[in-house]
Amino acid sequence: MTISRREFVAASVAGAALLNHGVKAFAAPAGNIQVGIDAAKVGAPVSPMIFGGYMEPATTRVWAEMLTDRKFGRPITDAQPPQEGSFFRRMAGEPFKPMGPAGTVEMDSEKAFVGKHSARIKLDASEPHGIAQSKLRVGQGRSYVGRIYLAGDAGAKVVVRLVWGAGAGDSQTVQIPALSGQFKKFPLKFTSPVDTDQARFEVLGTGSGTFHVGNASLMPADNVQGFNASMVKHIKEVGFLMAKWPGGNFVSGYDWYDGLGDADKRPPKPQPMWSNRIESNDVGIHEFIAFCRLIGAEPDLAVNTGLGEARVAAELVEYCNGTVNTRLGKMRADNGHAEPFNVRCWTIGNEMYGPWQFGYMPMSQYTVKHNYFVEEMRKVDPKIKVACAGASICEESWCAAEQKQMEPGFWQPPLLDKLPFKHESKNDSDWWLLKDSSDYIDYISEHTYCYPDMAFDAEKQMYVDVTDPLQLRTRRMANRIGAAFEAWQYYVEKMPVLKSKNIKITFDEWGCRYRTPPGRAPQLVGMVTALSYAVFLHEMFRHSDMIDVSCPTGGLNTLLMDSTGQAVGLTAEALVMKLIRTHFVDALPIVVSGNSPQVPMRGTPMVDMGSEPVGSPTYPIDVLAAFSGDRKTFILSVINATEEAQEFMPQISGVKLRGTGKLSQLVAPSATSNNEVGKEPVVKIAESSVGALPEKVQLPPVSVSIYQYEIA
């Protein structure tokens, strides 16, 4: 029997009452946690697209390009790059710098190869003049390939060098043949004999006259269709089954047409939403789809409802899904891909409720815009599924509180209302979208972040430090799911028509935040994020009939990267994703009850939590049971996010299990552990055969344990 989310939750509560036999709602005594599993009560299948990854901006670090601003979107000057402490440092790199006396390098807009201008270098007969980019990461014995577009006078003699040290022999040189007045592409190849993060790429000339640099590129030779091969390998190992692109604030200023055609001739453009970092547009729709195919993921395409137009969004749908008989399907074929991409999942805008967003407008206006976009897109392909850029009062309250305290005056105007915001207020974006746009929504998007070590104090109207045990720190993010569904229930009660709409929720950005107010000591992360991931996934599975899509914001970045820019392993967060994804794709969650309800937590309902803590009634552990999609296997997943060993007593009814099974277990030495580059991993997944589930199941501290048994 398949049951709905509400029936699933209600059954868990009822089962907990039976097991409690009148006991008050507090944790069971140590060693007396009873877990009831009723195999007759089964939820909807877990969608594969819950295991998603997130990419922002268009050209991300998964792309293998090593050179920053390779097309000279900015003038080449001696100006210093942003300081390491800058908020936007993660969106900046080391720019090209002039080599030679002042005035050697000029930006020529009349002879621009791509974009606004190209670099023109004045030559000297004996002293090399040119441009260079420093702080490149190269690895011993690794080869690098690239290309450079050059034009110049007959008297110009140009070389391109990769430099890895100060000695005369610490470089490799490519001699460029004679130049002409027309730009020509020249191939590059280097091999580094050392590991260093201080390599330098130089383009130098001597002789007479001038020469122009149109653009340059340098990648590891083992790149896969332009993507970092080591990252592709490890991302596939984690098993992401959906990739969202080009998500986040970036999309509100993005024109997808900029990502078509010859990558070397795509225009570089500033990203005004990210401190005017230059976007190279090297990754466009073709590259993104290629990446999805490489890792085995379904694409989730975000469209620009900020500065964008409905017509342009509809054209993107036709470009992706139209046949070669359509105008834009033919354009796609001319660009190298005759078969349609068949993109099914589309996210309409990003956080359009926020004044930080390009194109922000009051929700009363935005709902009209959303409807117009979806109407035009569905005219092209009625089969697409669309997610609106919504936010419940919980999400809007959380954002307002964060920006008031962590980024005062940066994006958010002065906050006059007391938090949480009220339902049906101007700050209840989901209310207005569902009221005015429900016919144009398949999914309502909810972004979900938390501060594991802070809780919102309603009286002080600010986040305050809390000293909680690990099992509570790791539940804060999942508590936001409880708030989202509490808000959803309000909407359904006020708008009964939603009951027949089959609208679902996507959590297409989620993660732990570790920003700190001035004067606060940095938080110790360790296993907090990894275990938060596990608890969050468990909670999504409990709502499997209402959640089809999700992705942690940092998902594709949960890799260990060495000093040469290569992925060399998985963080604990990535291992949690791998472990749980391996077992729960298409799984059918089973109702779990218990005699130990989750304990109350500090926080404020509809800011950083719901009215009640989420999770299985098995405090301090969290338990999820399921059948495999083919119903041949019983799965039991148990998170022990405590620093002590735990045990529980399972009571399984409605199914008979074979006597031996398999245990897949992730265990950390301590709450402060995580894997580090250059060291043997301390957080691993271990697999072993096990006998029948004992009367008392033992759980190591700081662990996730998944038991599998064939059904007899």
Secondary structure, DSSP 8 states (H G I E B T S, - for coil): -B--HHHHHHHHHHHHHHHHTT--SS---TT-EEEEEEEEEE-----GGGSEEE--SSS-TTB---STTTT-SS---S-----TTSTTGGG-----EEESSTTSEEEESTT-SSSS-EEEEE--SSS-EEEEEEEEEE-TT-EEEEEEEEEE-TTEEEEEEEE-SSSTTSEEEEE-----SS-EEEEEEEE-SS-EEEEEEEEEEEESSEEEEEEEEEEETT-BTTB-HHHHHHHHHHT--EEEES-SGGGGG--GGGG-S-GGGS--EEEGGGTTEEE---S-HHHHHHHHHHHT-EEEEEE--SS--HHHHHHHHHHHH--TTSHHHHHHHHTT--S-----EEEE-S-TTSTTSTT---HHHHHHHHHHHHHHHHHH-TT-EEEE----HHHHHHHHHHHHHHSTTTSS----S-SS--TTSTT-HHHHHHHHHGGG-SEEEEEEEE-TTEEEETTTTEEEE----HHHHTTHHHHHHHHHHHHHHHHHHH-GGGGGT--EEEEEEEEE-----TT------TTHHHHHHHHHHHHHHHTTTTEEEEEETTGGG-EEE-TTS-EEEE-HHHHHHHHHHHHHTT-EEEEEEESB-----SS-BTTTB-SS--S-SBTTSEEEEEE-TTS-EEEEEEEE-SSS-EEEEEEEES--EEEEEEEEEEE-SSTT----TTS--SSEEEEEEE-S--SSEEE-SSEEEEEEEEE-
